[in-house]
Amino acid sequence: MNFPENLFYSEEHEWVEKIGPKKVRVGITDHAQSELGDIVFVELPEIGKELTAGDTLAVVESVKSAADVYSPVSGKVIEVNEELNDRPELINEDPYGDGWIAVLELEDPSELDNLMTADEYKRMIGEE
């Protein structure tokens, strides 16, 4: 499995990529998408939605089940990956690239310190 070192990871299997001083891109990890199986639908958040860390950001439905995607940080949704409306399988094919879910404007960038590094995440899921 793939765990990019430049990302932050949550216990709920989301990743966060810092793309600006107060902007982050969020998606689900390679581990999460492989556990879910073939993704058939993604319910994206609304632009402008204010989230607190732990709130539901999106819902991902696979042939096996539906799963909430939690916001690993607090902030406002400023962009969503519209491509997922037509091609939800992008999350399976490229979870850290084209399969991203949303961009958030951070309320408090220090919240990133509460997330895990790639090595910590690998230990958590037993991938070392």
C-alpha positions in Angstrom: 0.0 0.0 0.0 0.9 3.6 -0.6 1.4 6.1 2.2 2.8 9.4 0.9 5.1 11.0 3.5 4.0 14.5 2.9 0.4 13.9 4.1 -1.2 13.8 7.5 -3.4 10.9 8.5 -6.4 10.5 10.8 -7.5 7.5 12.9 -10.7 7.4 10.7 -8.5 6.8 7.6 -8.6 10.2 6.0 -5.5 12.0 4.6 -4.8 15.8 4.7 -2.5 17.6 2.3 -1.4 21.1 3.1 -1.7 23.1 -0.1 -1.5 26.7 1.3 -0.9 28.4 4.6 -4.6 27.8 5.6 -5.7 25.4 2.8 -5.8 21.6 2.9 -7.0 19.0 0.5 -8.8 16.0 2.1 -9.5 12.4 0.9 -9.5 8.8 2.1 -6.5 6.6 2.4 -5.5 3.7 0.1 -6.2 1.4 3.0 -9.8 2.8 3.4 -10.7 2.6 -0.3 -9.4 -1.0 -0.4 -11.5 -2.0 2.6 -14.6 -0.4 1.1 -14.2 -2.1 -2.3 -15.6 -0.6 -5.6 -16.9 2.9 -4.9 -20.1 3.6 -6.7 -21.3 7.0 -5.3 -19.9 9.9 -3.3 -22.1 12.4 -1.5 -19.9 15.6 -1.5 -20.2 18.4 1.0 -21.7 21.7 0.1 -19.4 24.6 -0.6 -19.4 27.0 2.4 -20.2 24.2 4.9 -18.5 24.9 8.2 -17.0 21.8 9.8 -15.5 20.9 13.2 -12.9 18.2 13.3 -14.9 14.9 13.5 -17.9 16.1 11.6 -19.1 14.2 8.6 -17.5 15.6 5.5 -18.8 13.3 2.9 -20.4 9.8 2.4 -18.8 7.2 0.2 -20.9 4.3 -1.0 -19.4 1.1 -2.3 -20.9 -2.1 -3.5 -20.3 -3.5 0.0 -21.4 -0.6 2.3 -21.7 3.1 2.9 -19.2 4.9 5.0 -19.0 8.4 6.5 -15.8 10.4 5.7 -15.0 12.6 8.7 -13.3 15.9 8.6 -9.9 15.5 10.2 -9.7 19.3 10.8 -12.0 22.2 11.4 -12.7 24.6 8.6 -14.9 25.7 5.7 -15.4 23.7 2.5 -14.1 26.0 -0.3 -13.9 23.4 -3.1 -15.2 19.9 -3.9 -14.1 17.4 -6.4 -17.0 17.5 -8.9 -15.3 14.9 -11.0 -16.4 12.3 -8.4 -20.1 12.9 -9.3 -19.5 11.1 -12.7 -16.4 9.0 -11.7 -16.6 7.9 -8.0 -14.2 5.1 -8.9 -11.4 7.8 -9.0 -11.1 7.2 -5.2 -10.2 3.6 -5.8 -7.9 4.3 -8.8 -6.0 7.3 -7.3 -6.9 7.9 -3.7 -4.1 10.5 -3.1 -4.4 12.2 -6.5 -7.5 12.6 -8.6 -9.6 10.9 -5.9 -9.5 13.8 -3.5 -12.8 14.8 -1.9 -12.7 18.4 -0.8 -10.5 21.5 -0.1 -11.0 23.2 3.3 -9.9 26.5 4.6 -8.5 25.8 8.0 -9.8 27.5 11.1 -6.7 26.6 13.1 -3.6 25.3 11.2 -2.2 23.9 14.5 -4.9 21.2 14.3 -2.6 19.4 11.8 -0.4 18.6 14.8 -3.1 16.3 16.1 -2.9 14.0 13.0 -0.5 11.2 12.3 2.5 10.9 10.1 2.7 8.2 7.4 4.8 6.0 9.8 2.4 6.5 12.7 -0.6 5.6 10.4 1.2 2.5 9.1 1.7 1.4 12.7 -1.9 2.0 13.5 -3.2 -0.2 10.7 -0.5 -2.8 11.2 1.2 -2.2 7.9 4.8 -2.0 9.1 
